[in-house]
Amino acid sequence: MTPTPIDTSEMATIHTFFRREFRLAGGVVRGVAEGDVRRAHEVSGHLEYVGRCLHHHHTAEDELAWPILLERVPDELAPIVILMESQHERVDALLDDVTDLRGRWEVSADIATRDRLADILDTLYAHLAEHLDAEEERMLPIASRTLTHEEWHAIGERARRQTPRSELLLTFGMFQHDGDPEVLARMLAKAPSPARRLVPRLARRAFRRHALRIHGTATP
């Protein structure tokens, strides 16, 4: 065990991205008019991006956090491990349904597929919010006392490596919009000084462009 608890607040800041975008996703889909293939394709691309980010986030936890926690504190983790695993499985299954439906919808923009997709996104958000709440309340306190700093940072590094360079600024902007400014500053603490000054500004700009295009407002 690490002698001093690690700071897991970065995870809660990242979760603001997923809570916001999946809460809004169903409404965004319902706002696409029948037959508007161009807009359906645009919204589908947004869903692909946020779904991929969530998948990578969960995969990093599954591969880099859970095995260590189960090895070191199996008794402490036992009451929540089944819950966490079942929630991950349910969210992943719904993400698969979203992927299947949006692929069909973006080439037809038909109302029936649109409404089915929006309903699944609403269900996904409900399950995801429940899972993120449980993770923050029950799993992160255990992780903060059990993982080393190196092990914890490896989770974030995995997610960063899986993010295409073209999406790095947008993704940081996703965290930044509702995230804790102090946590965001710590996320950039090891970056060169010019990057610490420029990244927040450029990320905010990237987020605003994306939000205006998808949500119709820079402050969704």
C-alpha positions as CSV (number, residue, x, y, z in Angstrom):
1,M,0.0,0.0,0.0
2,T,1.1,3.6,-0.6
3,P,2.0,5.4,2.7
4,T,-0.1,8.5,1.8
5,P,-3.5,8.4,-0.1
6,I,-3.3,9.2,-3.7
7,D,-5.5,12.1,-5.1
8,T,-8.3,10.6,-7.2
9,S,-10.1,13.8,-7.9
10,E,-9.0,13.7,-11.5
11,M,-11.4,10.8,-12.0
12,A,-14.4,12.8,-10.8
13,T,-13.4,15.7,-13.1
14,I,-13.3,13.3,-16.1
15,H,-16.7,11.9,-15.1
16,T,-18.2,15.4,-15.6
17,F,-17.6,14.9,-19.3
18,F,-19.5,11.6,-19.5
19,R,-22.3,12.7,-17.3
20,R,-23.0,15.9,-19.3
21,E,-22.6,14.5,-22.8
22,F,-24.7,11.3,-22.3
23,R,-27.3,13.3,-20.4
24,L,-27.7,15.5,-23.4
25,A,-27.3,12.9,-26.1
26,G,-30.9,11.7,-26.4
27,G,-32.2,15.2,-26.9
28,V,-29.5,15.9,-29.5
29,V,-30.6,12.9,-31.5
30,R,-34.3,13.7,-31.2
31,G,-33.6,17.2,-32.6
32,V,-32.5,15.7,-36.0
33,A,-35.2,16.1,-38.6
34,E,-36.4,13.1,-40.6
35,G,-34.3,12.6,-43.7
36,D,-31.6,15.1,-42.6
37,V,-28.7,12.7,-43.3
38,R,-26.0,15.4,-43.1
39,R,-27.1,16.3,-39.5
40,A,-27.5,12.6,-38.6
41,H,-24.0,11.9,-39.8
42,E,-22.7,14.8,-37.7
43,V,-24.4,13.7,-34.5
44,S,-23.4,10.1,-35.1
45,G,-19.8,11.2,-35.2
46,H,-20.2,12.9,-31.9
47,L,-21.8,9.8,-30.4
48,E,-18.9,7.7,-31.7
49,Y,-16.4,10.0,-30.1
50,V,-18.0,10.1,-26.6
51,G,-18.7,6.4,-26.7
52,R,-15.1,5.6,-27.6
53,C,-13.8,7.8,-24.9
54,L,-16.1,6.1,-22.3
55,H,-15.0,2.6,-23.6
56,H,-11.3,3.5,-23.3
57,H,-12.0,4.9,-19.8
58,H,-13.7,1.7,-18.6
59,T,-11.1,-0.6,-20.3
60,A,-8.2,1.2,-18.5
61,E,-10.0,0.7,-15.1
62,D,-10.8,-3.0,-15.9
63,E,-7.2,-3.8,-16.9
64,L,-5.1,-1.6,-14.7
65,A,-7.1,-1.0,-11.5
66,W,-9.4,-3.9,-10.7
67,P,-6.8,-6.7,-10.9
68,I,-4.5,-4.9,-8.4
69,L,-7.3,-4.0,-6.1
70,L,-8.7,-7.5,-6.1
71,E,-5.3,-8.9,-5.3
72,R,-4.5,-6.5,-2.5
73,V,-7.8,-5.9,-0.7
74,P,-10.2,-8.7,-1.8
75,D,-12.2,-8.7,1.3
76,E,-12.7,-4.9,1.3
77,L,-13.6,-4.9,-2.4
78,A,-15.9,-7.9,-2.3
79,P,-19.1,-6.0,-1.5
80,I,-18.8,-3.8,-4.6
81,V,-16.9,-5.8,-7.2
82,I,-20.0,-7.6,-8.5
83,L,-21.9,-4.3,-8.6
84,M,-19.1,-2.5,-10.5
85,E,-18.6,-5.4,-13.0
86,S,-22.4,-5.7,-13.6
87,Q,-22.7,-2.0,-14.2
88,H,-19.7,-2.0,-16.6
89,E,-21.3,-4.9,-18.5
90,R,-24.7,-3.2,-18.7
91,V,-23.2,0.1,-19.9
92,D,-21.0,-1.7,-22.5
93,A,-24.0,-3.6,-23.8
94,L,-25.9,-0.4,-24.2
95,L,-22.9,1.2,-26.0
96,D,-23.0,-1.7,-28.4
97,D,-26.7,-1.1,-29.1
98,V,-25.9,2.6,-29.7
99,T,-23.1,1.7,-32.1
100,D,-25.4,-0.6,-34.1
101,L,-28.3,1.9,-34.3
102,R,-26.4,5.0,-35.0
103,G,-24.6,3.2,-37.9
104,R,-28.0,2.6,-39.5
105,W,-29.5,5.9,-38.6
106,E,-26.7,8.1,-40.0
107,V,-27.4,6.8,-43.5
108,S,-31.2,7.0,-43.4
109,A,-32.1,9.6,-40.7
110,D,-35.5,7.8,-40.3
111,I,-37.7,8.7,-37.4
112,A,-38.2,5.2,-36.0
113,T,-34.4,4.5,-35.7
114,R,-33.8,8.0,-34.4
115,D,-36.3,7.6,-31.6
116,R,-35.1,4.1,-30.7
117,L,-31.5,5.4,-30.6
118,A,-32.6,8.4,-28.4
119,D,-34.4,6.1,-26.0
120,I,-31.4,3.8,-25.6
121,L,-29.2,6.8,-25.0
122,D,-31.5,7.9,-22.2
123,T,-31.3,4.5,-20.7
124,L,-27.6,4.4,-21.0
125,Y,-27.3,7.7,-19.2
126,A,-29.4,6.5,-16.3
127,H,-27.2,3.4,-15.9
128,L,-24.0,5.3,-16.4
129,A,-24.8,8.0,-13.8
130,E,-25.6,5.3,-11.3
131,H,-22.3,3.6,-12.0
132,L,-20.2,6.8,-11.8
133,D,-21.9,7.7,-8.5
134,A,-21.1,4.3,-7.1
135,E,-17.6,4.4,-8.4
136,E,-16.8,7.8,-6.8
137,E,-18.5,6.9,-3.5
138,R,-17.3,3.4,-3.0
139,M,-14.4,2.4,-5.3
140,L,-12.3,5.6,-5.4
141,P,-11.7,5.8,-1.6
142,I,-10.4,2.2,-1.7
143,A,-8.2,2.9,-4.7
144,S,-6.8,6.0,-3.0
145,R,-5.5,3.9,-0.1
146,T,-4.4,0.9,-2.2
147,L,-2.8,1.9,-5.5
148,T,0.6,3.5,-5.8
149,H,1.0,6.9,-7.5
150,E,2.6,5.1,-10.5
151,E,-0.3,2.6,-10.8
152,W,-2.8,5.4,-10.6
153,H,-1.1,7.6,-13.2
154,A,-0.8,4.5,-15.5
155,I,-4.6,4.5,-15.8
156,G,-4.7,8.1,-17.0
157,E,-1.7,7.6,-19.3
158,R,-3.4,4.6,-21.0
159,A,-6.4,6.8,-21.8
160,R,-4.2,9.6,-23.1
161,R,-2.3,7.2,-25.4
162,Q,-5.6,6.0,-26.8
163,T,-6.8,9.5,-27.7
164,P,-5.8,10.6,-31.2
165,R,-3.7,13.7,-31.2
166,S,-6.4,15.5,-33.2
167,E,-8.8,15.0,-30.3
168,L,-6.5,15.9,-27.4
169,L,-7.5,19.5,-27.1
170,L,-11.3,18.8,-27.5
171,T,-11.1,16.1,-24.8
172,F,-9.3,18.3,-22.4
173,G,-12.0,20.9,-23.2
174,M,-14.6,18.4,-22.4
175,F,-13.1,17.9,-18.9
176,Q,-12.5,21.6,-18.5
177,H,-16.1,22.8,-19.2
178,D,-17.6,21.5,-15.9
179,G,-14.4,20.3,-14.2
180,D,-12.6,21.6,-11.1
181,P,-10.1,24.2,-12.2
182,E,-7.6,23.1,-9.5
183,V,-7.8,19.5,-10.6
184,L,-7.3,20.6,-14.3
185,A,-4.3,22.6,-13.3
186,R,-2.8,19.6,-11.6
187,M,-3.4,17.5,-14.8
188,L,-1.2,19.9,-16.7
189,A,1.4,20.4,-13.9
190,K,4.1,18.4,-15.6
191,A,3.6,20.0,-19.0
192,P,6.1,22.7,-20.2
193,S,5.2,26.2,-19.2
194,P,4.0,27.3,-22.6
195,A,1.6,24.3,-22.8
196,R,0.2,25.1,-19.3
197,R,-0.7,28.5,-20.6
198,L,-1.9,27.6,-24.1
199,V,-3.7,24.3,-23.6
200,P,-6.6,25.6,-21.4
201,R,-7.2,28.4,-23.9
202,L,-7.0,26.2,-27.0
203,A,-9.1,23.5,-25.4
204,R,-11.8,25.9,-24.4
205,R,-11.9,27.1,-28.0
206,A,-12.1,23.5,-29.3
207,F,-14.9,22.7,-26.9
208,R,-16.9,25.8,-27.9
209,R,-16.7,25.0,-31.6
210,H,-17.8,21.4,-31.0
211,A,-20.6,22.3,-28.6
212,L,-22.0,25.0,-30.9
213,R,-22.0,22.5,-33.8
214,I,-23.6,19.6,-31.8
215,H,-25.6,21.4,-29.0
216,G,-26.2,24.8,-30.6
217,T,-24.7,26.5,-27.6
218,A,-21.2,27.0,-26.3
219,T,-22.4,26.3,-22.7
220,P,-24.5,23.1,-22.9
